[in-house]
Amino acid sequence: MTSEDVREELAQIAPERACDRLAEISALFHSAGSLHLRGRGEWGLHLDVASGAVARRAFALLREEGIRTEIRTYRRRAFDRATRYQLHLEGGDEALRVLAGAGIIDVRHAPLERPPRRVVAKACCRRAYLRGAFLGAGSLTSQRSPHLELRAASADGASLLVEIAAKEGIALSALERRGHVTAYAKGWEAIESALALMGASETVLALEERAVVAATREQANRLANADHANLVRTSRAAQAQLEAVERLRADGRLERLPGPLREAAELRLRHPSHSLRELAARASPPASKAAMHRRLRRVEELAAS
């Protein structure tokens, strides 16, 4: 399960309410947008994302709000040469109204580090904002150390993500790194809760299945290791008993042992690879495993004396 898989799933969720659309647009631009001033009061806004599905989703959201955008692609200069998607939005009056309503800019058209409380006042809006944050700049690592991360442009923006998640009962932590700030969750329970809140139910099911398979495999490995260890201990004990019996026989003391001890010693000689339970069943009359263990231990003590 990759970050792209999660984005593909989340990009299919269409907000039903106007407030949810604004909250998602707000999160998209706060996590992956940049404002460009062009002079003479003109400006443009770019949304830079890693997924074509996210670009199409943002395009549709803005179109529903009456804003025309243009999607462009380019290749990163990094070693992977990955394709990136940019939405170019011109700063017309209608765009300014929507962006101000989404808490991306203020009434004076200055960019905001975080939207006002009204944008995320409702539970549905908080879910939409977290979803938009992941679409814009989220990542999921589901290997040995599971890790979900939501990048923010500022510490204030990351703090908002932590606050939003906390209101829905999910614990995120904020961390400042070189060049960016993140709100993150570690551990399957917190990650699955966050993804479920965003609406990524298929991803959550896949992660739960992965966790069950991993736990089953781990349990099987533990049992196999335990069985192996038991076999090694049993083999070593049987070898020590066999050597003790051989010493007693070489010294001529085997025949002089009391009946139950001599029987146990002879059973070990005839069946060197049998377990104590199997030897006990062959005794006459049959003995318990504990009784056979005591008899052979006494044989070893006599051989050592």
C-alpha positions, -999 to 999 in steps of 0.1 A, spaced: 0 0 0 16 32 -12 9 69 -8 -3 70 -44 -28 43 -37 -42 64 -8 -44 95 -30 -61 76 -58 -88 64 -33 -93 98 -16 -95 115 -50 -126 95 -58 -145 110 -28 -167 139 -40 -177 163 -12 -215 167 -11 -216 200 8 -203 233 -2 -185 237 31 -167 204 26 -155 216 -9 -142 248 6 -124 229 34 -108 205 10 -97 234 -13 -83 252 17 -62 222 27 -50 216 -8 -37 251 -12 -23 253 23 -3 221 18 7 224 -19 -1 259 -31 20 290 -37 10 326 -44 28 346 -71 26 384 -72 30 398 -107 28 436 -101 1 462 -107 -21 443 -83 -21 411 -104 -13 377 -89 -16 340 -97 -19 309 -75 -3 276 -83 -12 242 -69 17 217 -73 9 181 -67 24 147 -74 -6 129 -87 -27 132 -118 -58 121 -98 -52 149 -73 -48 174 -101 -81 163 -117 -98 164 -83 -86 199 -75 -96 210 -111 -132 196 -105 -135 212 -71 -125 246 -84 -148 243 -114 -177 236 -91 -169 269 -74 -169 287 -108 -131 290 -111 -113 282 -143 -79 267 -140 -52 252 -163 -34 220 -157 3 218 -167 29 191 -162 66 191 -158 94 167 -147 113 172 -115 150 178 -117 156 152 -90 171 119 -98 137 101 -103 125 127 -129 90 122 -116 61 140 -134 45 168 -114 12 185 -120 5 222 -116 -29 240 -116 -26 276 -126 -53 299 -112 -57 335 -122 -67 360 -96 -101 372 -108 -128 386 -86 -146 352 -84 -114 334 -76 -106 359 -49 -141 354 -33 -137 316 -32 -101 317 -19 -111 342 8 -141 319 17 -118 290 19 -94 308 43 -65 308 18 -62 346 16 -77 373 39 -99 402 29 -69 422 18 -58 393 -4 -28 384 18 -20 347 21 -30 330 54 -8 304 71 -40 286 83 -77 291 76 -100 307 102 -119 285 126 -151 287 105 -136 267 77 -131 236 100 -159 243 125 -180 212 115 -169 175 118 -176 170 80 -153 200 72 -125 187 95 -127 153 76 -125 171 43 -96 193 54 -75 163 65 -84 146 32 -73 177 13 -40 178 33 -32 143 24 -41 148 -13 -19 179 -13 12 167 5 5 135 24 25 103 25 21 68 40 49 43 48 35 9 56 67 -11 61 82 -22 94 77 12 110 43 25 98 42 62 94 16 87 81 27 122 74 9 154 64 32 182 53 23 218 61 38 251 49 43 264 84 43 254 121 9 271 124 -5 250 96 8 218 112 -6 228 145 -40 232 129 -38 196 116 -30 184 150 -59 203 165 -84 191 139 -74 155 144 -76 158 182 -112 170 179 -120 138 161 -102 117 187 -70 111 167 -36 119 181 -12 135 156 22 151 165 39 180 149 75 179 138 97 207 123 122 195 97 146 213 74 124 232 49 90 220 61 68 210 90 47 179 93 18 165 114 24 128 117 10 96 132 29 64 141 15 29 148 -12 10 130 -41 21 152 -35 59 149 -28 56 111 -59 35 104 -80 59 125 -67 89 106 -72 72 72 -107 61 81 -116 97 91 -104 109 57 -126 82 40 -99 58 28 -118 27 39 -103 4 12 -68 14 24 -78 7 60 -91 -28 51 -58 -35 32 -37 -24 62 -58 -44 86 -54 -75 63 -16 -68 61 -14 -66 99 -33 -98 104 -11 -117 79 20 -102 95 8 -112 130 0 -147 118 34 -151 102 51 -138 133 32 -163 155 41 -191 131 77 -182 132 76 -181 170 61 -215 172 86 -229 146 115 -214 166 101 -229 198 96 -263 183 132 -262 170 145 -252 204 126 -280 220 140 -305 195 175 -293 201 171 -296 239 155 -331 236 183 -343 213 210 -330 237 193 -346 267 189 -379 249 226 -379 239 237 -372 275 215 -400 288 228 -424 261 264 -416 270 256 -422 307 241 -456 300 272 -465 278 295 -456 307 275 -477 331 276 -506 307 313 -503 301 319 -503 339 297 -534 343 273 -514 365 243 -515 342 231 -550 352 233 -540 389 209 -511 386 175 -514 403 148 -527 379 130 -494 370 164 -477 364 178 -505 343 146 -507 322 148 -469 316 185 -472 306 178 -501 283 149 -483 267 172 -454 259 198 -477 244 172 -493 221 154 -461 212 180 -433 212 158 -407 194 126 -413 213 111 -386 235 106 -391 272 68 -396 266 75 -423 240 100 -441 263 75 -439 292 48 -455 271 71 -485 263 79 -491 300 63 -521 317 40 -511 332 37 -478 313 51 -449 333 45 -412 333 68 -388 314 79 -373 348 87 -407 362 108 -416 331 126 -382 334 135 -389 371 148 -424 363 170 -413 335 183 -383 355 192 -408 383 210 -429 357 231 -399 347 239 -391 384 251 -427 390 272 -426 358 288 -394 370 296 -408 405 
